[in-house]
């Protein structure tokens, strides 16, 4: 194999590796997922998911609650009674 062919083979491996890395990053889930209370709330609600407490935060107008849930807990968070009943919804943005 000539040196030109070796260089071309090495270059194609690097390009393929970079393409795979870029694809993996684009498919990666966000670090946190935002959830919002459907209705106005009068007090904050903390939800325990797999032994970890996820605390709510007030929106700017102090009417609705928001939860920044780590993506690794989002599936289990969505099994909570308030999400299933529709009291908490996933933010679309």
N, CA, C and O atoms as a Tinker XYZ file with bonds, in Angstrom:
   372  protein
     1  N      0.853000   -1.172000    0.000000    73     2
     2  CA     0.000000    0.000000    0.000000    64     1     3
     3  C      0.898000    1.234000    0.000000    63     2     4     5
     4  O      1.809000    1.349000    0.819000    81     3
     5  N      0.638000    2.131000   -0.903000    73     3     6
     6  CA     1.472000    3.331000   -0.998000    64     5     7
     7  C      1.142000    4.296000    0.135000    63     6     8     9
     8  O      0.102000    4.170000    0.782000    81     7
     9  N      2.022000    5.251000    0.373000    73     7    10
    10  CA     1.802000    6.223000    1.453000    64     9    11
    11  C      0.582000    7.093000    1.178000    63    10    12    13
    12  O     -0.108000    7.503000    2.112000    81    11
    13  N      0.312000    7.374000   -0.071000    73    11    14
    14  CA    -0.873000    8.175000   -0.412000    64    13    15
    15  C     -2.150000    7.422000   -0.043000    63    14    16    17
    16  O     -3.095000    8.015000    0.476000    81    15
    17  N     -2.176000    6.127000   -0.308000    73    15    18
    18  CA    -3.347000    5.317000    0.047000    64    17    19
    19  C     -3.513000    5.212000    1.555000    63    18    20    21
    20  O     -4.629000    5.252000    2.073000    81    19
    21  N     -2.379000    5.075000    2.261000    73    19    22
    22  CA    -2.431000    5.006000    3.723000    64    21    23
    23  C     -2.972000    6.307000    4.308000    63    22    24    25
    24  O     -3.788000    6.293000    5.231000    81    23
    25  N     -2.506000    7.435000    3.758000    73    23    26
    26  CA    -2.993000    8.729000    4.239000    64    25    27
    27  C     -4.482000    8.877000    3.968000    63    26    28    29
    28  O     -5.219000    9.374000    4.820000    81    27
    29  N     -4.931000    8.452000    2.794000    73    27    30
    30  CA    -6.353000    8.553000    2.443000    64    29    31
    31  C     -7.197000    7.664000    3.360000    63    30    32    33
    32  O     -8.278000    8.067000    3.788000    81    31
    33  N     -6.708000    6.462000    3.660000    73    31    34
    34  CA    -7.445000    5.551000    4.545000    64    33    35
    35  C     -7.532000    6.132000    5.953000    63    34    36    37
    36  O     -8.586000    6.071000    6.587000    81    35
    37  N     -6.424000    6.697000    6.445000    73    35    38
    38  CA    -6.426000    7.303000    7.774000    64    37    39
    39  C     -7.364000    8.503000    7.827000    63    38    40    41
    40  O     -8.076000    8.705000    8.810000    81    39
    41  N     -7.355000    9.295000    6.760000    73    39    42
    42  CA    -8.210000   10.478000    6.700000    64    41    43
    43  C     -9.693000   10.083000    6.708000    63    42    44    45
    44  O    -10.498000   10.729000    7.378000    81    43
    45  N    -10.054000    9.042000    5.979000    73    43    46
    46  CA   -11.456000    8.616000    5.939000    64    45    47
    47  C    -11.900000    8.079000    7.297000    63    46    48    49
    48  O    -13.055000    8.260000    7.682000    81    47
    49  N    -10.991000    7.415000    8.033000    73    47    50
    50  CA   -11.338000    6.936000    9.377000    64    49    51
    51  C    -11.609000    8.105000   10.314000    63    50    52    53
    52  O    -12.549000    8.060000   11.107000    81    51
    53  N    -10.790000    9.154000   10.227000    73    51    54
    54  CA   -10.969000   10.323000   11.082000    64    53    55
    55  C    -12.287000   11.015000   10.765000    63    54    56    57
    56  O    -13.017000   11.411000   11.674000    81    55
    57  N    -12.593000   11.161000    9.482000    73    55    58
    58  CA   -13.841000   11.819000    9.078000    64    57    59
    59  C    -15.040000   11.012000    9.560000    63    58    60    61
    60  O    -16.017000   11.580000   10.047000    81    59
    61  N    -14.969000    9.699000    9.428000    73    59    62
    62  CA   -16.070000    8.845000    9.885000    64    61    63
    63  C    -16.250000    8.963000   11.387000    63    62    64    65
    64  O    -17.380000    9.031000   11.870000    81    63
    65  N    -15.162000    8.987000   12.128000    73    63    66
    66  CA   -15.225000    9.107000   13.585000    64    65    67
    67  C    -15.850000   10.445000   13.976000    63    66    68    69
    68  O    -16.693000   10.497000   14.872000    81    67
    69  N    -15.444000   11.525000   13.310000    73    67    70
    70  CA   -16.009000   12.843000   13.607000    64    69    71
    71  C    -17.497000   12.876000   13.291000    63    70    72    73
    72  O    -18.279000   13.450000   14.049000    81    71
    73  N    -17.889000   12.273000   12.191000    73    71    74
    74  CA   -19.307000   12.245000   11.811000    64    73    75
    75  C    -20.126000   11.494000   12.856000    63    74    76    77
    76  O    -21.235000   11.910000   13.192000    81    75
    77  N    -19.594000   10.406000   13.365000    73    75    78
    78  CA   -20.303000    9.647000   14.395000    64    77    79
    79  C    -20.442000   10.461000   15.672000    63    78    80    81
    80  O    -21.487000   10.427000   16.322000    81    79
    81  N    -19.382000   11.199000   16.036000    73    79    82
    82  CA   -19.437000   12.028000   17.236000    64    81    83
    83  C    -20.474000   13.135000   17.095000    63    82    84    85
    84  O    -21.226000   13.408000   18.031000    81    83
    85  N    -20.516000   13.767000   15.934000    73    83    86
    86  CA   -21.497000   14.828000   15.687000    64    85    87
    87  C    -22.906000   14.259000   15.738000    63    86    88    89
    88  O    -23.801000   14.885000   16.306000    81    87
    89  N    -23.117000   13.102000   15.162000    73    87    90
    90  CA   -24.426000   12.462000   15.193000    64    89    91
    91  C    -24.857000   12.106000   16.602000    63    90    92    93
    92  O    -26.028000   12.252000   16.951000    81    91
    93  N    -23.926000   11.643000   17.410000    73    91    94
    94  CA   -24.244000   11.286000   18.786000    64    93    95
    95  C    -24.642000   12.522000   19.586000    63    94    96    97
    96  O    -25.552000   12.464000   20.413000    81    95
    97  N    -23.965000   13.630000   19.342000    73    95    98
    98  CA   -24.284000   14.865000   20.057000    64    97    99
    99  C    -25.664000   15.370000   19.652000    63    98   100   101
   100  O    -26.423000   15.840000   20.500000    81    99
   101  N    -25.995000   15.281000   18.382000    73    99   102
   102  CA   -27.293000   15.774000   17.932000    64   101   103
   103  C    -28.440000   14.911000   18.434000    63   102   104   105
   104  O    -29.554000   15.411000   18.588000    81   103
   105  N    -28.201000   13.626000   18.693000    73   103   106
   106  CA   -29.252000   12.745000   19.206000    64   105   107
   107  C    -29.341000   12.773000   20.723000    63   106   108   109
   108  O    -30.293000   12.242000   21.295000    81   107
   109  N    -28.377000   13.375000   21.375000    73   107   110
   110  CA   -28.340000   13.388000   22.835000    64   109   111
   111  C    -29.514000   14.185000   23.382000    63   110   112   113
   112  O    -29.885000   15.219000   22.826000    81   111
   113  N    -30.089000   13.708000   24.461000    73   111   114
   114  CA   -31.191000   14.406000   25.104000    64   113   115
   115  C    -30.647000   15.615000   25.851000    63   114   116   117
   116  O    -29.483000   15.620000   26.252000    81   115
   117  N    -31.463000   16.626000   26.041000    73   115   118
   118  CA   -31.000000   17.774000   26.826000    64   117   119
   119  C    -30.722000   17.357000   28.263000    63   118   120   121
   120  O    -31.251000   16.353000   28.739000    81   119
   121  N    -29.892000   18.130000   28.949000    73   119   122
   122  CA   -29.538000   17.792000   30.327000    64   121   123
   123  C    -30.747000   17.831000   31.242000    63   122   124   125
   124  O    -30.935000   16.945000   32.075000    81   123
   125  N    -31.575000   18.872000   31.083000    73   123   126
   126  CA   -32.781000   18.977000   31.902000    64   125   127
   127  C    -33.986000   19.204000   31.002000    63   126   128   129
   128  O    -33.881000   19.754000   29.906000    81   127
   129  N    -35.116000   18.768000   31.495000    73   127   130
   130  CA   -36.376000   18.941000   30.774000    64   129   131
   131  C    -37.296000   19.756000   31.670000    63   130   132   133
   132  O    -37.407000   19.482000   32.865000    81   131
   133  N    -37.944000   20.739000   31.107000    73   131   134
   134  CA   -38.783000   21.651000   31.877000    64   133   135
   135  C    -40.228000   21.160000   31.903000    63   134   136   137
   136  O    -40.801000   20.811000   30.872000    81   135
   137  N    -40.793000   21.142000   33.088000    73   135   138
   138  CA   -42.200000   20.812000   33.296000    64   137   139
   139  C    -42.860000   22.002000   33.973000    63   138   140   141
   140  O    -42.223000   22.724000   34.740000    81   139
   141  N    -44.152000   22.203000   33.684000    73   139   142
   142  CA   -44.884000   23.362000   34.192000    64   141   143
   143  C    -46.223000   22.892000   34.747000    63   142   144   145
   144  O    -46.820000   21.947000   34.231000    81   143
   145  N    -46.693000   23.562000   35.810000    73   143   146
   146  CA   -48.023000   23.245000   36.327000    64   145   147
   147  C    -49.067000   23.772000   35.346000    63   146   148   149
   148  O    -48.910000   24.862000   34.794000    81   147
   149  N    -50.109000   23.016000   35.134000    73   147   150
   150  CA   -51.147000   23.396000   34.164000    64   149   151
   151  C    -51.956000   24.583000   34.688000    63   150   152   153
   152  O    -52.329000   25.473000   33.924000    81   151
   153  N    -52.220000   24.591000   35.975000    73   151   154
   154  CA   -53.021000   25.649000   36.588000    64   153   155
   155  C    -52.162000   26.455000   37.552000    63   154   156   157
   156  O    -51.048000   26.060000   37.896000    81   155
   157  N    -52.701000   27.591000   37.980000    73   155   158
   158  CA   -52.006000   28.394000   38.981000    64   157   159
   159  C    -51.953000   27.610000   40.292000    63   158   160   161
   160  O    -52.910000   26.921000   40.648000    81   159
   161  N    -50.850000   27.716000   40.994000    73   159   162
   162  CA   -50.668000   26.999000   42.257000    64   161   163
   163  C    -50.509000   28.011000   43.390000    63   162   164   165
   164  O    -50.100000   29.149000   43.161000    81   163
   165  N    -50.839000   27.586000   44.619000    73   163   166
   166  CA   -50.721000   28.490000   45.754000    64   165   167
   167  C    -49.528000   28.163000   46.651000    63   166   168   169
   168  O    -49.148000   28.969000   47.500000    81   167
   169  N    -48.939000   26.984000   46.465000    73   167   170
   170  CA   -47.755000   26.630000   47.251000    64   169   171
   171  C    -46.828000   25.746000   46.433000    63   170   172   173
   172  O    -47.285000   25.013000   45.555000    81   171
   173  N    -45.526000   25.808000   46.712000    73   171   174
   174  CA   -44.580000   24.976000   45.952000    64   173   175
   175  C    -44.766000   23.490000   46.249000    63   174   176   177
   176  O    -45.206000   23.109000   47.334000    81   175
   177  N    -44.423000   22.664000   45.270000    73   175   178
   178  CA   -44.561000   21.213000   45.401000    64   177   179
   179  C    -43.225000   20.568000   45.069000    63   178   180   181
   180  O    -42.680000   20.789000   43.988000    81   179
   181  N    -42.702000   19.784000   45.978000    73   179   182
   182  CA   -41.497000   19.002000   45.718000    64   181   183
   183  C    -41.919000   17.571000   45.409000    63   182   184   185
   184  O    -42.805000   17.020000   46.061000    81   183
   185  N    -41.284000   16.987000   44.425000    73   183   186
   186  CA   -41.621000   15.625000   44.012000    64   185   187
   187  C    -40.372000   14.765000   44.131000    63   186   188   189
   188  O    -39.307000   15.141000   43.642000    81   187
   189  N    -40.497000   13.627000   44.772000    73   187   190
   190  CA   -39.380000   12.699000   44.926000    64   189   191
   191  C    -39.443000   11.665000   43.815000    63   190   192   193
   192  O    -40.449000   10.978000   43.638000    81   191
   193  N    -38.342000   11.568000   43.067000    73   191   194
   194  CA   -38.248000   10.632000   41.947000    64   193   195
   195  C    -37.027000    9.758000   42.180000    63   194   196   197
   196  O    -35.904000   10.260000   42.229000    81   195
   197  N    -37.232000    8.477000   42.323000    73   195   198
   198  CA   -36.169000    7.492000   42.526000    64   197   199
   199  C    -35.233000    7.958000   43.653000    63   198   200   201
   200  O    -34.011000    7.883000   43.530000    81   199
   201  N    -35.822000    8.432000   44.737000    73   199   202
   202  CA   -35.041000    8.838000   45.902000    64   201   203
   203  C    -34.409000   10.218000   45.801000    63   202   204   205
   204  O    -33.713000   10.633000   46.728000    81   203
   205  N    -34.625000   10.939000   44.713000    73   203   206
   206  CA   -34.088000   12.286000   44.548000    64   205   207
   207  C    -35.232000   13.289000   44.555000    63   206   208   209
   208  O    -36.244000   13.105000   43.879000    81   207
   209  N    -35.054000   14.352000   45.330000    73   207   210
   210  CA   -36.086000   15.378000   45.423000    64   209   211
   211  C    -35.929000   16.387000   44.290000    63   210   212   213
   212  O    -34.852000   16.946000   44.083000    81   211
   213  N    -37.013000   16.608000   43.566000    73   211   214
   214  CA   -37.035000   17.607000   42.500000    64   213   215
   215  C    -37.927000   18.742000   42.997000    63   214   216   217
   216  O    -39.141000   18.582000   43.123000    81   215
   217  N    -37.312000   19.887000   43.278000    73   215   218
   218  CA   -38.060000   21.012000   43.829000    64   217   219
   219  C    -38.616000   21.896000   42.727000    63   218   220   221
   220  O    -38.009000   22.075000   41.671000    81   219
   221  N    -39.780000   22.437000   43.008000    73   219   222
   222  CA   -40.403000   23.344000   42.046000    64   221   223
   223  C    -39.880000   24.760000   42.257000    63   222   224   225
   224  O    -39.362000   25.108000   43.318000    81   223
   225  N    -40.035000   25.561000   41.208000    73   223   226
   226  CA   -39.672000   26.975000   41.258000    64   225   227
   227  C    -40.841000   27.764000   40.705000    63   226   228   229
   228  O    -41.591000   27.278000   39.858000    81   227
   229  N    -40.989000   28.981000   41.191000    73   227   230
   230  CA   -42.058000   29.826000   40.696000    64   229   231
   231  C    -41.679000   30.428000   39.360000    63   230   232   233
   232  O    -40.500000   30.657000   39.087000    81   231
   233  N    -42.681000   30.687000   38.519000    73   231   234
   234  CA   -42.445000   31.428000   37.286000    64   233   235
   235  C    -42.236000   32.899000   37.654000    63   234   236   237
   236  O    -42.317000   33.251000   38.831000    81   235
   237  N    -41.973000   33.753000   36.682000    73   235   238
   238  CA   -41.680000   35.168000   36.938000    64   237   239
   239  C    -42.841000   35.882000   37.647000    63   238   240   241
   240  O    -42.606000   36.778000   38.459000    81   239
   241  N    -44.062000   35.504000   37.357000    73   239   242
   242  CA   -45.238000   36.148000   37.959000    64   241   243
   243  C    -45.699000   35.469000   39.244000    63   242   244   245
   244  O    -46.697000   35.876000   39.838000    81   243
   245  N    -44.979000   34.439000   39.674000    73   243   246
   246  CA   -45.327000   33.660000   40.867000    64   245   247
   247  C    -46.753000   33.104000   40.796000    63   246   248   249
   248  O    -47.493000   33.129000   41.780000    81   247
   249  N    -47.118000   32.611000   39.629000    73   247   250
   250  CA   -48.424000   31.990000   39.458000    64   249   251
   251  C    -48.305000   30.491000   39.204000    63   250   252   253
   252  O    -49.040000   29.692000   39.784000    81   251
   253  N    -47.376000   30.122000   38.333000    73   251   254
   254  CA   -47.215000   28.725000   37.938000    64   253   255
   255  C    -45.903000   28.179000   38.490000    63   254   256   257
   256  O    -44.956000   28.928000   38.731000    81   255
   257  N    -45.862000   26.871000   38.685000    73   255   258
   258  CA   -44.643000   26.214000   39.148000    64   257   259
   259  C    -43.920000   25.578000   37.968000    63   258   260   261
   260  O    -44.548000   25.129000   37.009000    81   259
   261  N    -42.614000   25.547000   38.049000    73   259   262
   262  CA   -41.807000   24.872000   37.038000    64   261   263
   263  C    -40.866000   23.901000   37.727000    63   262   264   265
   264  O    -40.463000   24.118000   38.870000    81   263
   265  N    -40.520000   22.836000   37.034000    73   263   266
   266  CA   -39.571000   21.845000   37.519000    64   265   267
   267  C    -38.531000   21.622000   36.434000    63   266   268   269
   268  O    -38.884000   21.329000   35.292000    81   267
   269  N    -37.265000   21.756000   36.770000    73   267   270
   270  CA   -36.179000   21.397000   35.858000    64   269   271
   271  C    -35.729000   20.000000   36.240000    63   270   272   273
   272  O    -34.990000   19.820000   37.208000    81   271
   273  N    -36.167000   19.028000   35.493000    73   271   274
   274  CA   -35.930000   17.621000   35.817000    64   273   275
   275  C    -34.760000   17.102000   34.976000    63   274   276   277
   276  O    -34.767000   17.254000   33.754000    81   275
   277  N    -33.752000   16.490000   35.619000    73   275   278
   278  CA   -32.672000   15.890000   34.832000    64   277   279
   279  C    -33.239000   14.857000   33.864000    63   278   280   281
   280  O    -34.165000   14.120000   34.203000    81   279
   281  N    -32.681000   14.809000   32.667000    73   279   282
   282  CA   -33.234000   13.930000   31.635000    64   281   283
   283  C    -33.218000   12.470000   32.059000    63   282   284   285
   284  O    -34.068000   11.694000   31.623000    81   283
   285  N    -32.260000   12.081000   32.906000    73   283   286
   286  CA   -32.214000   10.689000   33.346000    64   285   287
   287  C    -33.391000   10.332000   34.251000    63   286   288   289
   288  O    -33.691000    9.152000   34.427000    81   287
   289  N    -34.069000   11.341000   34.832000    73   287   290
   290  CA   -35.216000   11.104000   35.705000    64   289   291
   291  C    -36.550000   11.426000   35.041000    63   290   292   293
   292  O    -37.605000   11.196000   35.633000    81   291
   293  N    -36.518000   11.951000   33.827000    73   291   294
   294  CA   -37.748000   12.445000   33.204000    64   293   295
   295  C    -38.795000   11.354000   32.988000    63   294   296   297
   296  O    -39.987000   11.586000   33.189000    81   295
   297  N    -38.358000   10.181000   32.584000    73   295   298
   298  CA   -39.314000    9.093000   32.338000    64   297   299
   299  C    -40.048000    8.719000   33.624000    63   298   300   301
   300  O    -41.262000    8.518000   33.615000    81   299
   301  N    -39.318000    8.630000   34.713000    73   299   302
   302  CA   -39.942000    8.292000   35.998000    64   301   303
   303  C    -40.780000    9.456000   36.523000    63   302   304   305
   304  O    -41.820000    9.236000   37.144000    81   303
   305  N    -40.334000   10.703000   36.276000    73   303   306
   306  CA   -41.109000   11.880000   36.684000    64   305   307
   307  C    -42.480000   11.856000   36.016000    63   306   308   309
   308  O    -43.483000   12.221000   36.629000    81   307
   309  N    -42.514000   11.430000   34.771000    73   307   310
   310  CA   -43.775000   11.391000   34.034000    64   309   311
   311  C    -44.703000   10.273000   34.505000    63   310   312   313
   312  O    -45.848000   10.198000   34.058000    81   311
   313  N    -44.236000    9.416000   35.384000    73   311   314
   314  CA   -45.092000    8.394000   35.976000    64   313   315
   315  C    -45.770000    8.897000   37.249000    63   314   316   317
   316  O    -46.626000    8.217000   37.814000    81   315
   317  N    -45.380000   10.102000   37.701000    73   315   318
   318  CA   -45.959000   10.654000   38.923000    64   317   319
   319  C    -47.440000   10.946000   38.708000    63   318   320   321
   320  O    -47.872000   11.268000   37.601000    81   319
   321  N    -48.193000   10.828000   39.769000    73   319   322
   322  CA   -49.646000   10.996000   39.722000    64   321   323
   323  C    -50.052000   12.357000   39.144000    63   322   324   325
   324  O    -51.002000   12.426000   38.364000    81   323
   325  N    -49.354000   13.440000   39.507000    73   323   326
   326  CA   -49.712000   14.771000   39.020000    64   325   327
   327  C    -49.510000   14.895000   37.508000    63   326   328   329
   328  O    -50.274000   15.587000   36.836000    81   327
   329  N    -48.492000   14.232000   36.973000    73   327   330
   330  CA   -48.281000   14.271000   35.522000    64   329   331
   331  C    -49.337000   13.442000   34.814000    63   330   332   333
   332  O    -49.886000   13.864000   33.796000    81   331
   333  N    -49.619000   12.280000   35.342000    73   331   334
   334  CA   -50.611000   11.384000   34.724000    64   333   335
   335  C    -51.990000   12.044000   34.723000    63   334   336   337
   336  O    -52.735000   11.917000   33.751000    81   335
   337  N    -52.336000   12.748000   35.806000    73   335   338
   338  CA   -53.631000   13.420000   35.902000    64   337   339
   339  C    -53.698000   14.703000   35.077000    63   338   340   341
   340  O    -54.782000   15.234000   34.842000    81   339
   341  N    -52.537000   15.202000   34.638000    73   339   342
   342  CA   -52.517000   16.421000   33.851000    64   341   343
   343  C    -52.291000   17.682000   34.652000    63   342   344   345
   344  O    -52.366000   18.782000   34.104000    81   343
   345  N    -52.015000   17.548000   35.934000    73   343   346
   346  CA   -51.742000   18.729000   36.760000    64   345   347
   347  C    -50.385000   19.345000   36.403000    63   346   348   349
   348  O    -50.200000   20.555000   36.533000    81   347
   349  N    -49.436000   18.514000   35.954000    73   347   350
   350  CA   -48.132000   18.964000   35.490000    64   349   351
   351  C    -48.014000   18.552000   34.027000    63   350   352   353
   352  O    -48.361000   17.432000   33.653000    81   351
   353  N    -47.515000   19.478000   33.205000    73   351   354
   354  CA   -47.333000   19.184000   31.780000    64   353   355
   355  C    -45.894000   19.450000   31.387000    63   354   356   357
   356  O    -45.185000   20.217000   32.038000    81   355
   357  N    -45.480000   18.811000   30.325000    73   355   358
   358  CA   -44.125000   19.010000   29.807000    64   357   359
   359  C    -44.107000   20.276000   28.959000    63   358   360   361
   360  O    -44.997000   20.485000   28.134000    81   359
   361  N    -43.096000   21.122000   29.159000    73   359   362
   362  CA   -42.993000   22.356000   28.399000    64   361   363
   363  C    -42.611000   22.036000   26.976000    63   362   364   365
   364  O    -41.752000   21.184000   26.746000    81   363
   365  N    -43.222000   22.693000   26.019000    73   363   366
   366  CA   -42.995000   22.409000   24.605000    64   365   367
   367  C    -41.757000   23.078000   24.045000    63   366   368   369
   368  O    -41.255000   22.647000   23.007000    81   367
   369  N    -41.248000   24.112000   24.688000    73   367   370
   370  CA   -40.094000   24.856000   24.141000    64   369   371
   371  C    -38.843000   24.093000   24.289000    63   370   372
   372  O    -37.780000   24.566000   23.886000    81   371
